[in-house]
Amino acid sequence: MYDINCDQVLCLDGGGIRGLVLIQLLQAIEKEVGDNERIRECFDWIGGTSTGGILALAITHGQQLCSVEILVRLIVPLMTLEAAFLQ
């Protein structure tokens, strides 16, 4: 599926609630790869900004994507609320 001679990089963008779209995309990749391989095993480097950074940390620490989805649904509204108070 991919060239083992090159590093595989997964860069996850921020964007608040759009992180749910990223999770759905990652779940589709995991489904395509198969049950024996998690998303973190497909990439050498995983990083992101804002919500994408939260996803990257959760993935690299072995969290299942369904658990990460719950986390994003809880955290993103709090981040949005905090940003509103800081303005």
Secondary structure, DSSP 8 states (H G I E B T S, - for coil): ---TTS--EEEE---GGGHHHHHHHHHHHHHHH-TT--GGGG-SEEEESTHHHHHHHHHHTT--HHHHHHHHHHHHHHHHHHHHHH-
